[in-house]
Amino acid sequence: MNPIDTRPSALVVGAGIVGLATARALAIAGHRVTILERSARAVGASIRNFGMVWPVGQRSGPLFNRALRSRDIWREVCRDAGIWHDPAGSLHLARGEEELAVLEDFMEMTGRDRDYRLLTPSEVGALSPVARTEGLLAGLYSADEIIVDPPAAIRSLPRYMTEKWGVSFHWETPVLEADTGVAITAQGVLRADRMFVCSGPDFETLFPSAFAELPITRCKLQMMRLGAQPDDWRMGPSLCGGLSLTHYGSFSEAGPSAERLREMFQVHYPQYVAWGIHVMAAQNASGEIVVGDSHEYGHTLDPFDNWMVNRLILDYLSGFARFPRQEVSHSWNGIYPKLTDGRTEVVLSPVEGVTVINGLGGNGMTLSFGLAEEVVRSL
Ligand SMILES: Cc1cc2nc3c(=O)[nH]c(=O)nc-3n(C[C@H](O)[C@H](O)[C@H](O)COP(=O)(O)OP(=O)(O)OC[C@H]3O[C@@H](n4cnc5c(N)ncnc54)[C@H](O)[C@@H]3O)c2cc1C
């Protein structure tokens, strides 16, 4: 540490996207930032996800605006750091009348705030070489969404943040205890003016009683990758089937048609509803297709992947998309914290000078950069 450095100091626990976004916002606001990460590199939800930076899934108002701001930060950071990203946009497909009704009502409710287009099947076909157009009724196209490659992006951000803002990273440094101004780690004691705990699904190590009072649980998601597609073939916009229209909060803005679609899925797709499956596909930097996902809730989750769930996902995918290479090359699961009372994040101060940021659920890649700026601004 530079002895004449007069900047306020901040410790951030966790080098997932929430910790990285918090460190970025603090560094820009003039703090000297140190990140403490338990593992040799981040291996949690932040590298296991689709990499979908996804404003279309956010409700209109503050969340949608936060998602757009986060997306803009991702773009800026990726360009500046030379991190691969694809401004692919998104396509939500409607293959049944109930799905079409949701897309139409959603367009009507949000039309003034969002620049979306409802495409005919032939327009969808022109934009997406993978969407099945036979039996397709329409597709909702949005240009807002971008894709990043999570393992590569989350691995590259620390080096960039060190070079750009002098953020220090202490890897293999589990924080065992935290209190005002002090973190006790497995490698020794560190002091700072402020601390930010961004520990993802670990509710037990730091401030367990604060977490115990929260309506929070964990969610396990099963994911797969189809092997790299031939040559430089790209799939175009990321694709979502009809089940996603009941998954993302934004589509509830469609009103009664969203409720009718939910009821229809309960009758006709009970296994999908029971396993919280909706099906999306995005293409990463290596040309692989990332496919998922399911949602299983509980504090202690089955560590094993259920191949029947993967089968359901692949069956549903084959109903709306067809890829040149279909074979699965990887499967894995990821776990994130989920608030059960509908809140989209939790920001709390269990003791003076410590801020816990958690509970972003399935939206951490989409919302963290914007949320972190808001939190730091409010200090
Ligand atoms: C399969 C899957 C798909 C998803 N898809 C998307 C998507 O496409 N778009 C989107 O917006 N969101 C998506 N999400 C959600 C997103 O990935 C999460 O919201 C986000 O990654 C959470 O980030 P985090 O930093 O809170 O957690 P994590 O990435 O889990 O990071 C927490 C870090 O804290 C460290 N840590 C914990 N406790 C300590 C301690 N005591 N000391 C030191 N270090 C500690 C851990 O080692 C870990 O590295 C998905 C999630 C999953 C699982």
The ligand as an SDF file (V2000), in Angstrom:
LIG
                    3D

 53 58  0  0  0  0  0  0  0  0999 V2000
  -27.0650  -21.6530  -14.5150 C   0  0  0  0  0  0  0  0  0  0  0  0
  -27.2670  -20.1840  -14.3160 C   0  0  0  0  0  0  0  0  0  0  0  0
  -27.6560  -19.4150  -15.4140 C   0  0  0  0  0  0  0  0  0  0  0  0
  -27.8080  -18.0290  -15.2250 C   0  0  0  0  0  0  0  0  0  0  0  0
  -28.0230  -17.2610  -16.3310 N   0  0  0  0  0  0  0  0  0  0  0  0
  -28.0180  -15.8980  -16.1870 C   0  0  0  0  0  0  0  0  0  0  0  0
  -28.0900  -15.0670  -17.3150 C   0  0  0  0  0  0  0  0  0  0  0  0
  -28.0410  -15.5190  -18.4500 O   0  0  0  0  0  0  0  0  0  0  0  0
  -28.2200  -13.7340  -17.1260 N   0  0  0  0  0  0  0  0  0  0  0  0
  -28.2090  -13.1800  -15.8730 C   0  0  0  0  0  0  0  0  0  0  0  0
  -28.3820  -11.9640  -15.7630 O   0  0  0  0  0  0  0  0  0  0  0  0
  -28.0300  -13.9460  -14.7800 N   0  0  0  0  0  0  0  0  0  0  0  0
  -27.9340  -15.2930  -14.9170 C   0  0  0  0  0  0  0  0  0  0  0  0
  -27.7700  -16.0760  -13.8180 N   0  0  0  0  0  0  0  0  0  0  0  0
  -27.6690  -15.4450  -12.5030 C   0  0  0  0  0  0  0  0  0  0  0  0
  -26.2570  -14.9170  -12.2280 C   0  0  0  0  0  0  0  0  0  0  0  0
  -25.3000  -15.8420  -12.6660 O   0  0  0  0  0  0  0  0  0  0  0  0
  -26.1380  -14.6580  -10.7130 C   0  0  0  0  0  0  0  0  0  0  0  0
  -27.1310  -13.7500  -10.3090 O   0  0  0  0  0  0  0  0  0  0  0  0
  -24.7770  -14.0510  -10.3780 C   0  0  0  0  0  0  0  0  0  0  0  0
  -23.7370  -14.7790  -10.9440 O   0  0  0  0  0  0  0  0  0  0  0  0
  -24.5920  -13.9720   -8.8660 C   0  0  0  0  0  0  0  0  0  0  0  0
  -23.3220  -13.4040   -8.6610 O   0  0  0  0  0  0  0  0  0  0  0  0
  -22.6610  -13.3990   -7.2280 P   0  0  0  0  0  0  0  0  0  0  0  0
  -21.4230  -12.5970   -7.3530 O   0  0  0  0  0  0  0  0  0  0  0  0
  -23.6810  -12.9930   -6.2060 O   0  0  0  0  0  0  0  0  0  0  0  0
  -22.3690  -14.9330   -6.8970 O   0  0  0  0  0  0  0  0  0  0  0  0
  -21.1800  -15.9170   -7.2720 P   0  0  0  0  0  0  0  0  0  0  0  0
  -20.8190  -15.8600   -8.6890 O   0  0  0  0  0  0  0  0  0  0  0  0
  -21.5840  -17.2430   -6.7300 O   0  0  0  0  0  0  0  0  0  0  0  0
  -19.9400  -15.3370   -6.4900 O   0  0  0  0  0  0  0  0  0  0  0  0
  -19.8260  -15.3250   -5.0720 C   0  0  0  0  0  0  0  0  0  0  0  0
  -18.3410  -15.4140   -4.7570 C   0  0  0  0  0  0  0  0  0  0  0  0
  -18.1390  -15.1630   -3.3830 O   0  0  0  0  0  0  0  0  0  0  0  0
  -17.1060  -16.0240   -2.9300 C   0  0  0  0  0  0  0  0  0  0  0  0
  -17.2510  -16.1570   -1.4700 N   0  0  0  0  0  0  0  0  0  0  0  0
  -18.3580  -16.5390   -0.7860 C   0  0  0  0  0  0  0  0  0  0  0  0
  -18.1400  -16.4860    0.5450 N   0  0  0  0  0  0  0  0  0  0  0  0
  -16.8480  -16.0760    0.7020 C   0  0  0  0  0  0  0  0  0  0  0  0
  -16.0300  -15.8260    1.8490 C   0  0  0  0  0  0  0  0  0  0  0  0
  -16.4890  -16.0010    3.0890 N   0  0  0  0  0  0  0  0  0  0  0  0
  -14.7590  -15.4170    1.6430 N   0  0  0  0  0  0  0  0  0  0  0  0
  -14.2590  -15.2080    0.3920 C   0  0  0  0  0  0  0  0  0  0  0  0
  -15.0040  -15.4370   -0.7240 N   0  0  0  0  0  0  0  0  0  0  0  0
  -16.2760  -15.8530   -0.5770 C   0  0  0  0  0  0  0  0  0  0  0  0
  -17.3700  -17.3310   -3.6660 C   0  0  0  0  0  0  0  0  0  0  0  0
  -16.2180  -18.1430   -3.6960 O   0  0  0  0  0  0  0  0  0  0  0  0
  -17.7870  -16.8070   -5.0430 C   0  0  0  0  0  0  0  0  0  0  0  0
  -16.6850  -16.7010   -5.9380 O   0  0  0  0  0  0  0  0  0  0  0  0
  -27.6310  -17.4620  -13.9540 C   0  0  0  0  0  0  0  0  0  0  0  0
  -27.2670  -18.2530  -12.8750 C   0  0  0  0  0  0  0  0  0  0  0  0
  -27.0590  -19.6010  -13.0530 C   0  0  0  0  0  0  0  0  0  0  0  0
  -26.6370  -20.4360  -11.8860 C   0  0  0  0  0  0  0  0  0  0  0  0
  1  2  1  0
  2  3  1  0
  2 52  2  0
  3  4  2  0
  4  5  1  0
  4 50  1  0
  5  6  2  0
  6  7  1  0
  6 13  1  0
  7  8  2  0
  7  9  1  0
  9 10  1  0
 10 11  2  0
 10 12  1  0
 12 13  2  0
 13 14  1  0
 14 15  1  0
 14 50  1  0
 15 16  1  0
 16 17  1  0
 16 18  1  0
 18 19  1  0
 18 20  1  0
 20 21  1  0
 20 22  1  0
 22 23  1  0
 23 24  1  0
 24 25  2  0
 24 26  1  0
 24 27  1  0
 27 28  1  0
 28 29  2  0
 28 30  1  0
 28 31  1  0
 31 32  1  0
 32 33  1  0
 33 34  1  0
 33 48  1  0
 34 35  1  0
 35 36  1  0
 35 46  1  0
 36 37  1  0
 36 45  1  0
 37 38  2  0
 38 39  1  0
 39 40  1  0
 39 45  2  0
 40 41  1  0
 40 42  2  0
 42 43  1  0
 43 44  2  0
 44 45  1  0
 46 47  1  0
 46 48  1  0
 48 49  1  0
 50 51  2  0
 51 52  1  0
 52 53  1  0
M  END
$$$$
